Amino acid sequence: MYSIGEARKRLPQDYVDYLYRAFTPKFGDAVLQAAARPLPSSLRVNTLKSDVHAVMASLRSCGLKFQRVPWSKEALLLDAPREKCLRSMAEYDRGQIYLQSLSSMVPPLLLPLAPGQNILDLCAAPGSKTTQMASLMQNQGSITANEVDILRLERLQYNIGKQGSTIVGTMNMDGTKVGRLSENTFDAVLVDAPCSGEGRFRLDEPKSYRSWRPPLVQKMARLQKRLLASGLDAVKPGGHVLYSTCTVNTAENEAVIAALLKARDDVELLPARLTGLKVTAGLTQTDEERWPSALKLAMRIWPTPNMEGFFCCLLRKRA
Ligand code: SAM
């Protein structure tokens, strides 16, 4: 565990400056405080292969301390980083649990998924959310999981097999091109976009922030706009698109949505909220004035001791 001062020194200076320029000092401090502590492990119980009570009993018998969270029946939060221990459990080998950060579990829960639907996961590797969606759909229907990076596609396929997500087929395409090829096809689309990853910066993992540079943010924002447009083309009229990132800056979040709303009139925002998950209406007054008021419906999860920073926005293509 480090101090805020240490976080200020170690994280990229341009990022720290941005935080205090764009948000209130209170938020800047909170974000640095979260980065200064290691993230406790969390897992999702794979309901295709087990149930939460069986997994809880097993964790107890291994002497592991954990708690449940009010917004997901399948999520368990450990008291500290316990990855090594969790990976040595038989439940891990059998694909009955999946190690996933709490924030990463949120986007699929915001989509109105149901068994039998036809879903597209546009940026899918390593498959945390693909396999979560297969469980939520009780392995009924169909999920197309797309990934552009061939090595990451292999990891995705491995995880799909291990989790027993039998309704998933994979695809290796540039996601920006999928919409044009599969127009108005899917009931729902998840665009869990590649991003600069600021929500995952932790001092105990220098890898998490080492390659961050201001131009990376702009590059990601350009790609994200194209991926989101592609996702919207691919969804059926009346269908839902969930856009998410694990980053903090507004260029990859609010600005991407604002640009989309300006460019097309067939899209509306719906509230992205989960019962039991407290989210901060985190933008400063100035920021709120700059963005279309509909953006208040989006969800910002600020980095906290237990959660990575995330942004989620639920959209519907008008029928
Ligand atoms: N949804 C994944 C999960 O929950 O496990 C995480 C997705 S990660 C945030 C973004 C993914 O998008 C990366 O695997 C990256 O390789 C992939 N990606 C990057 N550019 C892409 C593109 N043009 N088309 C499709 N996928 C892309």
Boltz pocket constraint, residues with backbone or C-beta under 6 A from the ligand:
constraints:
  - pocket:
      binder: B
      contacts: [[A, 104], [A, 122], [A, 123], [A, 124], [A, 125], [A, 126], [A, 127], [A, 128], [A, 129], [A, 130], [A, 146], [A, 147], [A, 148], [A, 149], [A, 152], [A, 173], [A, 174], [A, 175], [A, 176], [A, 192], [A, 193], [A, 194], [A, 195]]
      max_distance: 6.0
